[in-house]
Amino acid sequence: MPKCTINGKEVEVKEGTTIIKAMVDAGERIAHYCWHDGLSVAGVCRLCMVEIEGNPRVQIACNTTITEGMKINNTSEKVKEAVKWGLDFHLINHPLDCPICDQAGECGLQDQYMEYGKYDPEMAEPKQKKKKVVDLGPTVVLDSERCILCSRCVRFTEEVSKTNELGIFNRGDRSEIGTHDGMPLDNKYSLNTVDICPVGALTSKDFRFRQRVWYLKDAETVCNGCATGCNVKVYYNKEGFFRVKPVYNENVNGYWMCDEGRDIYKFVNRETRLLKAQVRSNSGWSEMPAGAAAKHAHELLKTTSGDSLALVLTAQYTVEEFDAIVSTFVNEFKTKKIYFWINNKETFDNFDGILLRGDKNPNTKGLLKVLEKHGITATWNDLSQGLASGAIKTVVVAGPENQAVFPDFHERVKELSKAQNLIWLQAGKNEALMSLTGNVWLIPMKTFVEKDGTFINHAGLEQKFKKVTTVVSEALTLTEAALLMSGKNLAIPTAQPFLPLNQRPDQVELEARKKNEFVFRRGSL
Amino acid sequence: MSVMQNNSEKAKWYLPGVLGGLGITMKHLLKNLFNRKKMMTLNYPEEKYEYSPRFKGNHVLTVKKDGSLRCTACMLCATNCPAECIKITAAEHNDPSVEKYPISYEIDILRCVFCGFCEEACPVDAIRLGPEWQTPGVNGANFIYDINHLAYRPTLRGGIQTHVDDEERHKAGI
């Protein structure tokens, strides 16, 4: 365990740690583009210069391992000059199109220029013009002019996705990122290249030009796209959710996430949601507030005897909600007919070796745990038989949030509609549900970004997450729905005592705010 | 606030003050009656005041040489706007050298405070505050100005041309 001094601070690091890693871990600021903790060292940007005592010249921190007693500093004038003129070289051919560029506001060049640059350019030659708006594949757009050739994306396709689509072509100032003919950047992790691009060279087709990043707030949550349970940041504002990015978690997803998971914001937004409860009786559909519809359903449920009532659960809700609704059904309604709706059964155990799993539910383990706790062993076949014979008259369904991963949705709706009374709890709209006949209650549910809770991922890791924001204020959680359906009232949460400003957990230090209002929550590059 | 009171003997005589005031009124009356050209007031709306060219009136979106909008939809004006009256929707342009352009640009003129911050924030001289300031409207008039009004209203005669030209910049090697 070598000891070293970084900017006057004694630090003990592991054998073989590079200087830049030690500095980032110690919370020191250091300029860098090409270095990324999840990728190999390239040493091409020459920005992470540090001064090592006893060494006459400044050195790059990313490719120098720490040895015993090293004295490192990157605050001296010599280092600052080196970074400044290194930046000048990066910006020789960089176009000044920040107004158009989607990265503006979270751009490494902007940050670094404001911190280390601020020079008058000394390049007299005209800028090298390259291709703009190059279509790399189904998800990513490239702007060669903006690229500073840090090679992060190339290393990503080489080392992480192992698809080798990207490469650097041509020489000198004409070199640019590109794909081979007939080999577009088309893999299940391609959008990570957009995340790691320190400039606006790679942009996501999905997010491109939809919002300026400084209009977005972000919050951490857990992806509900599959059983891996990647830690993600969702970006939203009052108009809705706009994008999802991964957050580093050593035990779950590292630095990456898949492209499928980036679509999870889509079923959260208002336009795809059920906003009011829809209740169908003999006289047709009528609209109702969600809470009222749940109370209305209670009128039916209280007269239903135990065996004619069944509950169908999808593994898309939190552990707390499962526990609440299952215990309500077991204790209040005296039924053990609780069924687990398994989507895509055949591909359930698939795993692509990186992150993607075939089980497209975030909380399968959690649901199984709750079912086990209440001693429920019912299988889907019992339900099919019960429905066919007419023994089950009333079915309560906690439908999927992410309908895209339920290919058997229509089939199951058809099967369940055999029941006399169908109480369907779901966040999203669906045509199939609106064309049902018989007595139907469609009650809007909250999605995973609108509630606190726990998901248990494929490895049994419990991940707690907090509410991000409210999209449909009227919608209920499963817990609330269970309470209302069993005839109880919701406890109105007591107002939280007002915290003084300096004790708020999300308080931003004034210094950081002064430095750059828009960048302070983005974290390191 | 402090009140100053003149309690001298002279101040108790109010009649000289009243007559002095009346004198001033009569002076102005006679001056304006016999010398109407130098009168300070204007007969609005027949006569209008000429403001300086720097006057901040209604917004104008400038156009390029080919008549298309100069605006790149960078949203700096909307970000800078203290009244939050600018609403822009960006979209991808077919021409890669343009790349991004606004498909809708709306200014809620009733919220606007005419501070000129949008003009100052604009990196490409796409928005200016023009000399117009009389924008009356009858009941139900639309005070949310769209691109059609901001860039191509009849008084602009086909649009005001911008100073910043990308092609010229690129030729100069920037």
HADDOCK unambig.tbl for C-alpha pairs under 7 A between the chains (distance, minus, plus):
assign (segid A and resid 99 and name CA) (segid B and resid 72 and name CA) 6.96 0.50 0.50
assign (segid A and resid 99 and name CA) (segid B and resid 74 and name CA) 4.60 0.50 0.50
assign (segid A and resid 100 and name CA) (segid B and resid 72 and name CA) 6.24 0.50 0.50
assign (segid A and resid 100 and name CA) (segid B and resid 74 and name CA) 5.64 0.50 0.50
assign (segid A and resid 100 and name CA) (segid B and resid 100 and name CA) 6.13 0.50 0.50
assign (segid A and resid 126 and name CA) (segid B and resid 172 and name CA) 6.98 0.50 0.50
assign (segid A and resid 126 and name CA) (segid B and resid 173 and name CA) 3.91 0.50 0.50
assign (segid A and resid 126 and name CA) (segid B and resid 174 and name CA) 6.33 0.50 0.50
assign (segid A and resid 127 and name CA) (segid B and resid 173 and name CA) 5.17 0.50 0.50
assign (segid A and resid 127 and name CA) (segid B and resid 174 and name CA) 5.93 0.50 0.50
assign (segid A and resid 132 and name CA) (segid B and resid 96 and name CA) 6.01 0.50 0.50
assign (segid A and resid 133 and name CA) (segid B and resid 96 and name CA) 5.82 0.50 0.50
assign (segid A and resid 209 and name CA) (segid B and resid 90 and name CA) 5.96 0.50 0.50
assign (segid A and resid 209 and name CA) (segid B and resid 91 and name CA) 6.23 0.50 0.50
assign (segid A and resid 210 and name CA) (segid B and resid 90 and name CA) 6.75 0.50 0.50
